């Protein structure tokens, strides 16, 4: 049994909130650089160049890469041989978010009640997903999610007879409906299978996978490549102003499901697709 002090969790999450909001992850930076080189439309190339300039200024001056610094989504993969000491884990996670958003001068965007709308003033609580894994390690992923793109996400409860073509059409429908509102070029996270809530979790988690990593499942990998090509033929383009780069990646995750169902979730993220990963 390995003991981890929750104060370590707080410190790491604080640093990760600041890091994710100020610096693009290496895979996303490379994807954006490739898009700037290959974009066919002059206006699209200009917009991608402006995005690159924005990222450079943000890094040099330590200002957020987007003014919407998001709601903090935390994925905790916890080894079953880990014992947390020194306090409550969930409180420690939220304290890390609180400190990160305060010390990083990040916008506080969370309201305590969805109807009454009073700001909590510290960007807490976070949305936390836990998974128990074998071993004695703790893997933390911090993914601040802005709501310009979050609001464009969809869930489709398809019939099994809709099959793979129905899944593809659902993803394309979500992207077409999002249009410029998701701040393209976007990353498209897709969850297929499970239940209503499980497919949404899969789609969210898919966004944290490197955009340079394809699915190990052959038919899923082919679907990712096909959907990316079809999305980039849509003409939406960077900033929604036309071009050949509407999406930088389509990441798909699957899970077993019921004989009567085919749930599909599409969680869209803007061009920054913020995430920071650490393992303790």
N, C-alpha and C positions, 0 to 999 in steps of 0.2 A: 504493500500500500504506500503510495506517495502522497505527501501532504503539500498542498498549495495554499499559501496565504491569500485570502481574497483581496488584500491590499495590492498584491501584484496584478490581479485582474483589473482593478480600478486604474492603476497606473498605465497599463498597456492600452486599455480602451480609451483613456484620455488622449494618449499620444496618437492612437490610430484614428480617432475622430478628427484631429488636427491634420494628420498626414493625408487622409483620404480627401479632405476638403481643399487641400492646397496643392496636391501633386497628383497628376494622372498616373495610373498604374503603368508599368513598362509595356505590357501587352497592348493596352489601349493607345499609348503614345505611338507605338510602332504601327498600329492599324490606321491611326489618323494620318501619320506621315505617308503611308502607302496610298491612302485615299487622295491625299493632296497631289501625289505624283501621277495618279491614274485617272482622276476625274476629267471627264470629257468636256464639260460645259465651262466656258470662261467665267461666268458668274459663280458657278459652283466652286471652281478653283480659288476664286477670290474669297469666298466665304470660308473655305477650309483654311486658307492662309490667315484669315483674321482669327479663326479659332486657335491656330497654332501660336499666333502672336499673343493672344489672351492668356494661353497657358504659360508662355515664357514670362510675361509680366507678373502673373500670379505667383510663380515660383520665385522670381527675383525679389518681389516686394512683399511676399508672404500675405497675400490676400486670397480669398476663396476663388476657386476656378469657376464657380457659379454663385450668383447671389442667393439662390435657394439652396441653403446648406442641408436641407432635407430632414426627414425623420430618421433617427438612427435605427437601422435594422441590424441585429446582432445574431450571428450563427455561432453557437457554442457546441463544439464536438468534444465531449468529455470522456476520457478513458474511464472504464468502470473500476479501475484500481486507484483512482484519484480521490483523495479526501480533502475537502475545502475546510480551512480553519480560519478563525479570526472574525467571523461574522457571516451575515446572510449573503449568498452569492448574487441574488437578483438585485439586492440593494447596492452591492459593490459594483455591479455592471452599470446601473443607472447613475451611480456617483461618478463613474468614469466618464459617462456621457455629459453629465452636469459640468464637471471640471473642464473637459475638452472644449465644450461650446463656450464656456466662460473665458478660459485662458486663451483660446484661439480666436476670440472675438467673432464667433460665428453666429449667424442669425438664429434666433430662437423661434421656431415655427410650430410648436406643438400646443394645442389647446386641450385643457383637462376634460372637457365634455364635448362630444361632437355636435350637440345642439346649442348649449349655452355659450360655447366658444370663448371662454376666458383663457388667455395664454398662461401656461405654467411658468414661463419666464426663464426656464433653464433647459428646454428641449427634451425634458423627460416627461413621461416614461418612454423608454426604448421599446421596440418590438423585438422580443427575444425568442429564438428558436433553439431548443436543446436536442441534441442527439447523443445517446450513450454508445460508445465504441469500445472495442477491446483495447487493453493496454493502459498506460499510465501517463498519457500525454493530453494536453488541452490545446485544441486548435480554435482560434478565435478569428472570425471574419466580421469586420465592421463595414457596413454598406449603407451610407447615408442616401436616402431615396427622396429626390425632389418630386413634387406632385404635378408638375407640368406633364411629365411622362407617365407618372403613376395613374393619373386620371384617365389615360388613354388605354388602360389595360382591360382585358375582357376574359370572361369565362363562358365556355360553350359546353352545354351538356348534350353531346351528340348521341345518336343511336349507333350501335355496333355496325349496322348496315351502311352507315356513312363512310366507314373505312378510312384508308389513308388519304384518299382524295378529299373526303370531307374535312379531315384534319388540316390539310394544306389550305383548303378554301377558308377555313376558320382563321388561320394565321394571316392570310392575305387580306381578309376582310378587316381584321383588327388594325393592320398596318394602313390600309386605305382609309379607314375611318379616322385614324390618328392624324394622317397627313402631316402638316407642318407643326401641329400642336405638341408633338413629342420632341421638338428640337432636334431634327435629324442633322447629321447621320446618326441613326439609332442603333442600339443593340436590342435584339428581340429574344427574350427568354420564353421558352415554351415548356409547359408541363403537360404530359399526356398520361392518363391513367389514374389509378387510385380512386378517390372520391372527390366531391366538390371542393373540400378544403385542401386535400392532398395535392391535387394538380396545381393549385395556386402556389403552394409552398415550393413545388418542384420548379415552377416557372421563375419564381423569385430567386431560388438558389442557382438556377441556370445562369443568371446574370453575373454571378460571382466567379463562374468558370472562365479561365483565360479564353479570349476570343481567338487565340491561336491553336486551341485544343479542340479537336473534333471528337464526336461520340465514338466509342469503341464498337458500337453496334452497327453493322454494315448498312442496314436499311435506314437507320436514323441518321447516320453520317450522310448518306445520299440525299435524304430529305433536307438536312441542314444546307447542303450545297445548292440543291435545287431552289429552295425557298429564298436563299440569299440572292441568287441570280434573278429570280422573278421579281423580288422586291426592288432590286436595283434597276430593273427595266420599267418600273412604275412611273418614273419621271418626277417623283416628288423632289428628290435631290437635297443637297445641303441647305438647311434653313427653310426647306419647303419651296425653294425658288427655282427648282428645276436642275436636272443633272443626272449623272449615272451612279451617284453614291447616296442612296437613301438609307442603307444599313451597312454597318461594319461587320456584323456577324449575326447568325441565328444559332442560338444554343438550345438544344432540346434535351430534356430529361424525361424518362419514362418510368412507370411503376405498374405492377399488376393491378387489374381492376375486376369489377363484377361482370358476369356474363351478359347482363342487360345494359351495361353502360360503356360510354367512351367520353369521359370528361377531358376537356382541353382548356388550358389556361394560357393566356398570352400576356406576359408582363414586359412592357416596353420601357427601355431606359434611353435617356438622351446620350449625346456623344461623349459625355464625361464618364458615365457608367462607373461611379466611384466605388472602390472597395480596397480594403487593406487587410492582409492576412498575416497572422503570427502564430507560431506554435511554441508552447511552453513545455 
